[in-house]
Structures are given as structure tokens and as C-alpha cells.
């Protein structure tokens, strides 16, 4: 009897241990989207995802601070430039999933340190009701945003914490054909139009949706979601050309839950997860995914010709200049 009881205790302990399998994750996905994705993974795999939502720049900073003792094992979402920067700093590790071939080579790292999940173009969102009350016409170009009537009427994220906002800087540089003096001259004029810099890229669009501010700059998929949900907004893409993000995924170097992190990584590249991502009004990059028909397509917009590696290599320099000449003066 005693042996039987000990056996039962051992089985119970093993079951509890199995039931408590987990993986730590940082995510730059919006919280409802992250919740939807991770809960489905938990349901199918009985592995708990202990996740925290941070802006892309915050994740990179956190990984640097925790380099000797990582608190997460996987990073899901976030502008690809942050993932490229994390690779260069030795914060992530290579992993070649068996599903990697479903994503075109130009949207994944040649050394398998990161892989793109979806693409999203930058755009402007305007609250039609508030704009009408304030006598504003929805902006249709980058040039429109620096007109006097938009002074203090626009919201965007802070590029030191948000990959979205850094994408704005690099996009303007491409609009001005690489001329950084013209780029920063424009950014200083744009600063006059900015009422406040938010921490995350999606925050400004949410403020527009509730009528707190007339206009915001962000990614089109966040805006489409708000419009579909009933917000009185109009979405425009800058006529001079726009940049886009390649939201990506990486494994954290030295992560404590490496085995389960790889399971989550593989699952996110699976058909089930890719179809969930496809519902988010983004442009999914895996050929397994089904795109939401109301989402923007890169074929629908004029994009600038981005050099993602250049953007990653020059990130610290451009952000230092932005902080010195613009951010520190507010």
C-alpha cells in the first residue's frame, strides 16, 4: 500500500510539473492580439506563456539590461529593425524552424536570427468629427502635417521607445533621398505639430478614435481595426511615399525556457497561428496565412525604397541626433 501511495504521489507530481510547463515571452503585439495568440497556443500545447507587452525599443533595452540573466526566452512582434539591432548586440540566438521556407527570404534573416510575421505600412488616421469641428482637412501627405493649422494637433510615438516612430524618421529620410539635413529640418517642423510623443506606436491612433486628438501617425493595420470597430475615422497614406514595418520574431539568447520557446516559435509559424495573425488587418508574410480582405496591401500604397540593414546600422546615431535636437528640447 505504501509503495502504491508513493507511486500515486510521484504520478501526481509529474502531472503537476507537466501542467506547469511555461515559457517567458516579451511581445510588442497589442495586448488583445497577444492574448488571442498565446491563449490558443496554451490550449493546444498545455504550455503557459508568461508574457509582458512592451514597445519595441523597450524590449531591446530590457534584453540588454537582462543579458546576464534573461527573463524571457522569446520576443514576438515588434519592428524588424529592433530585432536586427538585437542580433547585432548579441541579444538573440539563431534558430531555423522547419516552417521557415513558407516566408520569402527578403523577410527573414539570412542567418535565421529573426523572421518576419507581417508587414504594415505607415499612415495617418484622422477623426472626421473632431477635424470638422476644428476646420481641418485630413492630411494626405507628409507636407500637410507641418502646415500651421496642424500645430499641436498630431500625435506620434517617441522614436527612442517605439520602432514605429523610428520608422517615421527613416521614411522621411527616404522621402528626402537620404539628405539628413532636410530630414531633421522636417522633423523639427513636425515637432511643432506634435502635441505629445507616446510610448507605443499604436497609442496615438487610439487617442484619435476617442476624439482626444484629431490626427495621429502610425501603422495602417492598427487604424483599420479601429475603423472596423466603429470609430469615426478616415485613413490616408502619404502621397510622397510611406515606410513599412516587418513585424518579426526572435529567440532570446540564454533564455531559460529555450525548448518551449522553440515550440512557441514553430507554432506561431504554423497554419493555425498564421490564420489568427491574418485576421488582424495586417499583411501576413507566410504563404500559409489567409489575409483579411479589408486590410491594406503593399500593392495599394506607394512605398519608399527601404534599406532595412542601413536603418538598423544607423539607428543609434539617428536616435541620438533626434534626442539631442528635438526630444531634449520639449
VEXDREN-2710 file (C-alpha; in Angstrom, 1 decimal):
% VEXDREN-2710
k/r/px/py/pz
1/UNK/0.0/0.0/0.0
2/UNK/2.8/2.4/0.9
3/UNK/4.5/1.8/-2.4
4/UNK/1.2/2.4/-4.2
5/UNK/0.7/5.7/-2.4
6/UNK/4.3/6.8/-3.2
7/UNK/3.7/5.9/-6.9
8/UNK/0.5/7.9/-6.9
9/UNK/2.2/10.9/-5.4
10/UNK/5.0/10.6/-8.0
11/UNK/2.5/10.5/-10.8
12/UNK/0.6/13.5/-9.4
13/UNK/3.8/15.5/-9.0
14/UNK/4.8/14.6/-12.6
15/UNK/1.4/15.7/-13.8
16/UNK/1.6/19.0/-11.9
17/UNK/5.1/19.6/-13.3
18/UNK/3.9/18.9/-16.8
19/UNK/0.9/21.1/-16.3
20/UNK/3.1/24.0/-15.2
21/UNK/5.4/23.9/-18.2
22/UNK/5.9/27.5/-19.3
23/UNK/7.8/30.0/-21.4
24/UNK/8.6/33.6/-20.8
25/UNK/7.8/36.0/-23.6
26/UNK/8.1/39.7/-24.4
27/UNK/5.7/40.9/-27.1
28/UNK/5.2/44.1/-29.0
29/UNK/1.8/43.0/-30.2
30/UNK/-1.2/44.9/-29.0
31/UNK/-2.4/43.2/-25.8
32/UNK/-5.7/41.8/-27.2
33/UNK/-3.8/40.3/-30.1
34/UNK/-1.1/38.8/-27.9
35/UNK/-3.8/37.4/-25.6
36/UNK/-5.6/35.8/-28.5
37/UNK/-2.4/34.2/-30.0
38/UNK/-0.9/33.0/-26.7
39/UNK/-4.1/31.6/-25.3
40/UNK/-4.6/29.4/-28.4
41/UNK/-1.0/28.2/-28.1
42/UNK/-1.7/27.3/-24.4
43/UNK/-4.9/25.5/-25.3
44/UNK/-3.2/23.4/-28.0
45/UNK/0.1/22.7/-26.2
46/UNK/-0.5/22.9/-22.4
47/UNK/2.4/25.3/-22.1
48/UNK/1.8/28.5/-20.2
49/UNK/3.0/31.7/-21.8
50/UNK/4.1/34.3/-19.2
51/UNK/4.1/37.3/-21.4
52/UNK/4.6/41.0/-21.0
53/UNK/3.7/43.7/-23.5
54/UNK/6.4/46.4/-24.2
55/UNK/7.1/48.8/-27.0
56/UNK/9.8/47.6/-29.4
57/UNK/12.6/49.8/-28.1
58/UNK/11.7/48.9/-24.6
59/UNK/12.1/45.2/-25.3
60/UNK/15.6/45.8/-26.8
61/UNK/16.5/47.9/-23.8
62/UNK/15.2/45.2/-21.4
63/UNK/17.1/42.5/-23.2
64/UNK/20.3/44.5/-22.8
65/UNK/19.8/45.0/-19.1
66/UNK/18.9/41.4/-18.6
67/UNK/21.7/40.0/-20.8
68/UNK/23.4/38.1/-18.0
69/UNK/20.1/36.7/-16.7
70/UNK/17.3/36.8/-19.4
71/UNK/13.8/36.9/-18.0
72/UNK/12.2/35.9/-21.3
73/UNK/13.0/33.3/-23.9
74/UNK/11.2/34.6/-27.0
75/UNK/10.3/38.0/-28.4
76/UNK/7.1/38.1/-30.6
77/UNK/6.3/41.1/-32.7
78/UNK/8.0/44.4/-33.0
79/UNK/9.5/46.3/-35.9
80/UNK/12.2/44.1/-37.6
81/UNK/14.8/46.8/-37.1
82/UNK/14.7/46.2/-33.4
83/UNK/15.3/42.5/-34.0
84/UNK/18.2/43.3/-36.3
85/UNK/19.7/45.6/-33.7
86/UNK/19.2/42.9/-31.0
87/UNK/21.1/40.4/-33.2
88/UNK/24.0/42.8/-33.7
89/UNK/24.2/43.3/-29.9
90/UNK/24.2/39.5/-29.3
91/UNK/20.9/39.5/-27.5
92/UNK/19.2/36.9/-29.7
93/UNK/20.1/33.4/-31.0
94/UNK/19.7/31.7/-34.4
95/UNK/17.0/29.1/-34.9
96/UNK/15.9/27.6/-38.2
97/UNK/12.3/26.4/-37.9
98/UNK/11.1/23.6/-40.1
99/UNK/8.4/26.1/-41.3
100/UNK/10.8/28.9/-42.3
101/UNK/10.5/28.2/-46.0
102/UNK/6.9/29.5/-46.0
103/UNK/8.3/33.0/-45.6
104/UNK/10.1/34.7/-48.5
105/UNK/13.9/35.2/-48.0
106/UNK/13.7/39.0/-48.1
107/UNK/11.5/39.0/-45.0
108/UNK/13.8/36.8/-42.8
109/UNK/17.4/37.0/-41.5
110/UNK/19.9/35.1/-43.7
111/UNK/21.4/33.6/-40.5
112/UNK/18.0/32.7/-39.0
113/UNK/18.2/35.2/-36.1
114/UNK/14.7/36.6/-36.9
115/UNK/11.8/36.0/-39.1
116/UNK/9.1/38.4/-40.4
117/UNK/5.5/37.8/-39.4
118/UNK/3.7/40.5/-41.2
119/UNK/4.1/43.9/-42.9
120/UNK/2.3/47.1/-42.1
121/UNK/2.6/50.5/-43.9
122/UNK/2.7/53.8/-42.1
123/UNK/-0.3/56.1/-42.5
124/UNK/-2.3/58.9/-41.0
125/UNK/-5.6/58.5/-39.1
126/UNK/-8.0/61.4/-38.6
127/UNK/-11.1/61.7/-36.5
128/UNK/-13.6/63.1/-39.0
129/UNK/-15.9/64.6/-36.4
130/UNK/-13.1/66.4/-34.5
131/UNK/-11.4/67.5/-37.7
132/UNK/-14.6/69.1/-39.0
133/UNK/-15.2/70.9/-35.6
134/UNK/-11.6/72.3/-35.8
135/UNK/-11.7/73.2/-39.5
136/UNK/-9.1/70.6/-40.5
137/UNK/-8.9/68.6/-43.7
138/UNK/-7.4/65.1/-43.2
139/UNK/-3.7/65.2/-44.2
140/UNK/-2.8/63.3/-47.3
141/UNK/0.9/64.0/-47.4
142/UNK/3.9/64.4/-45.1
143/UNK/3.9/68.1/-46.2
144/UNK/0.4/68.6/-44.9
145/UNK/1.4/67.6/-41.4
146/UNK/3.7/70.6/-41.0
147/UNK/1.1/73.2/-42.1
148/UNK/0.3/75.8/-39.5
149/UNK/-3.3/74.5/-39.0
150/UNK/-1.9/71.3/-37.6
151/UNK/0.1/72.9/-34.8
152/UNK/-0.4/70.8/-31.7
153/UNK/-3.0/68.6/-33.5
154/UNK/-0.9/65.5/-34.3
155/UNK/0.2/62.6/-32.1
156/UNK/3.0/60.1/-32.7
157/UNK/5.2/57.8/-30.6
158/UNK/8.6/58.6/-29.3
159/UNK/11.3/57.0/-31.5
160/UNK/13.5/56.2/-28.5
161/UNK/10.9/53.7/-27.3
162/UNK/8.9/52.9/-30.4
163/UNK/10.0/51.1/-33.6
164/UNK/7.0/52.7/-35.3
165/UNK/8.3/56.2/-34.7
166/UNK/11.8/55.3/-35.7
167/UNK/10.3/54.1/-39.0
168/UNK/8.9/57.6/-39.4
169/UNK/12.4/59.1/-39.2
170/UNK/13.8/56.6/-41.7
171/UNK/10.8/57.1/-44.0
172/UNK/11.3/60.9/-44.1
173/UNK/15.0/60.3/-44.9
174/UNK/14.0/58.2/-47.9
175/UNK/11.4/60.9/-48.9
176/UNK/14.3/63.4/-49.0
177/UNK/16.5/60.9/-50.9
178/UNK/19.0/60.4/-48.0
179/UNK/19.5/64.1/-47.2
180/UNK/19.7/64.1/-43.4
181/UNK/19.8/67.9/-43.0
182/UNK/16.4/68.1/-44.9
183/UNK/15.2/65.2/-42.8
184/UNK/15.9/66.8/-39.5
185/UNK/14.7/70.2/-40.7
186/UNK/11.3/68.5/-41.5
187/UNK/11.3/66.6/-38.1
188/UNK/11.8/69.9/-36.3
189/UNK/8.9/71.4/-38.1
190/UNK/6.8/68.3/-37.5
191/UNK/7.6/68.6/-33.8
192/UNK/5.6/71.8/-33.7
193/UNK/2.6/69.8/-34.9
194/UNK/3.1/67.1/-32.2
195/UNK/1.0/67.6/-29.0
196/UNK/2.8/64.7/-27.3
197/UNK/5.0/61.7/-28.0
198/UNK/3.5/58.4/-26.8
199/UNK/5.5/55.4/-25.6
200/UNK/4.0/52.9/-28.1
201/UNK/3.2/53.3/-31.8
202/UNK/-0.5/52.3/-31.6
203/UNK/-1.3/54.7/-28.7
204/UNK/-1.9/57.8/-31.0
205/UNK/-4.4/56.0/-33.2
206/UNK/-6.5/55.0/-30.1
207/UNK/-6.5/58.6/-29.0
208/UNK/-7.8/59.7/-32.3
209/UNK/-10.5/57.1/-32.2
210/UNK/-11.9/58.5/-29.0
211/UNK/-11.6/62.1/-30.2
212/UNK/-8.8/63.2/-27.9
213/UNK/-6.6/64.4/-30.8
214/UNK/-7.6/65.0/-34.4
215/UNK/-4.7/63.2/-36.2
216/UNK/-2.0/60.6/-35.5
217/UNK/0.7/58.8/-37.3
218/UNK/1.0/55.0/-37.0
219/UNK/0.6/51.7/-38.8
220/UNK/-2.4/51.2/-41.0
221/UNK/-3.5/47.9/-39.6
222/UNK/-4.0/49.5/-36.1
223/UNK/-6.1/52.1/-37.8
224/UNK/-8.2/49.7/-39.9
225/UNK/-9.1/47.8/-36.7
226/UNK/-10.4/50.9/-35.0
227/UNK/-12.4/51.9/-38.1
228/UNK/-13.9/48.4/-38.4
229/UNK/-14.9/48.7/-34.7
230/UNK/-16.9/51.8/-35.5
231/UNK/-14.5/54.7/-34.8
232/UNK/-15.4/57.8/-36.9
233/UNK/-12.0/57.9/-38.7
234/UNK/-10.5/58.2/-42.1
235/UNK/-7.2/56.6/-43.0
236/UNK/-4.8/58.2/-45.5
237/UNK/-1.4/57.1/-46.9
238/UNK/1.2/59.9/-47.5
239/UNK/1.3/60.7/-51.2
240/UNK/5.1/61.2/-51.3
241/UNK/5.6/57.6/-50.2
242/UNK/5.4/55.7/-47.0
243/UNK/7.6/53.3/-45.0
244/UNK/6.5/50.0/-43.5
245/UNK/7.4/47.6/-40.7
246/UNK/8.3/44.0/-40.9
247/UNK/7.0/42.8/-37.6
248/UNK/9.3/39.9/-36.6
249/UNK/10.1/37.2/-34.0
250/UNK/13.4/36.2/-32.4
251/UNK/14.6/33.8/-29.7
252/UNK/16.4/35.3/-26.7
253/UNK/20.0/34.3/-26.2
254/UNK/20.3/32.4/-22.9
255/UNK/16.6/32.2/-22.3
256/UNK/15.6/29.8/-19.5
257/UNK/12.8/28.2/-21.4
258/UNK/14.6/27.5/-24.7
259/UNK/12.8/24.2/-25.5
260/UNK/9.3/25.7/-25.0
261/UNK/10.3/28.9/-26.7
262/UNK/11.2/26.9/-29.9
263/UNK/7.8/25.1/-29.6
264/UNK/6.1/28.5/-29.5
265/UNK/8.2/29.8/-32.3
266/UNK/7.3/26.9/-34.5
267/UNK/3.6/27.1/-33.6
268/UNK/3.5/30.8/-34.5
269/UNK/4.7/29.9/-38.0
270/UNK/2.0/27.2/-38.3
271/UNK/-1.2/27.4/-40.3
272/UNK/-3.3/27.8/-37.2
273/UNK/-1.4/30.8/-35.8
274/UNK/-0.8/32.4/-39.2
275/UNK/-4.6/32.5/-39.9
276/UNK/-5.0/34.2/-36.5
277/UNK/-2.4/36.8/-37.5
278/UNK/-4.2/37.2/-40.9
279/UNK/-7.3/38.3/-39.1
280/UNK/-5.5/41.3/-37.6
281/UNK/-5.8/43.6/-40.7
282/UNK/-2.0/43.2/-41.3
283/UNK/-0.3/41.8/-44.4
284/UNK/0.9/38.3/-43.3
285/UNK/4.2/37.1/-44.8
286/UNK/3.8/33.4/-44.6
287/UNK/2.2/31.7/-47.6
288/UNK/0.2/29.6/-45.1
289/UNK/-1.7/32.7/-43.9
290/UNK/-5.1/33.9/-45.1
291/UNK/-5.1/37.8/-45.4
292/UNK/-8.1/39.7/-44.1
293/UNK/-9.8/41.2/-47.2
294/UNK/-10.2/44.6/-45.7
295/UNK/-6.5/45.0/-44.8
296/UNK/-4.3/47.3/-46.9
297/UNK/-1.9/45.6/-49.3
298/UNK/1.5/46.9/-50.3
299/UNK/0.2/47.0/-53.9
300/UNK/-2.4/49.6/-52.8
301/UNK/0.1/52.1/-51.5
302/UNK/3.2/54.0/-52.7
303/UNK/6.2/52.9/-50.6
304/UNK/9.7/54.3/-50.2
305/UNK/12.6/52.0/-51.1
306/UNK/13.8/50.9/-47.6
307/UNK/17.2/49.6/-46.8
308/UNK/16.5/47.8/-43.6
309/UNK/20.1/46.9/-42.8
310/UNK/21.1/50.6/-43.2
311/UNK/18.3/51.6/-41.0
312/UNK/19.4/49.1/-38.3
313/UNK/23.1/50.1/-38.6
314/UNK/22.4/53.8/-38.2
315/UNK/19.7/53.6/-35.6
316/UNK/21.7/54.7/-32.6
317/UNK/23.2/57.6/-34.5
318/UNK/19.8/58.9/-35.8
319/UNK/18.1/58.5/-32.4
320/UNK/20.9/60.3/-30.6
321/UNK/20.5/63.2/-33.0
322/UNK/16.7/63.2/-32.7
323/UNK/17.1/63.3/-28.9
324/UNK/19.7/66.0/-28.9
325/UNK/18.0/68.3/-31.4
326/UNK/14.3/67.6/-30.8
327/UNK/13.4/65.3/-27.9
328/UNK/15.5/67.0/-25.3
329/UNK/14.1/70.4/-26.1
330/UNK/10.5/69.7/-25.3
END
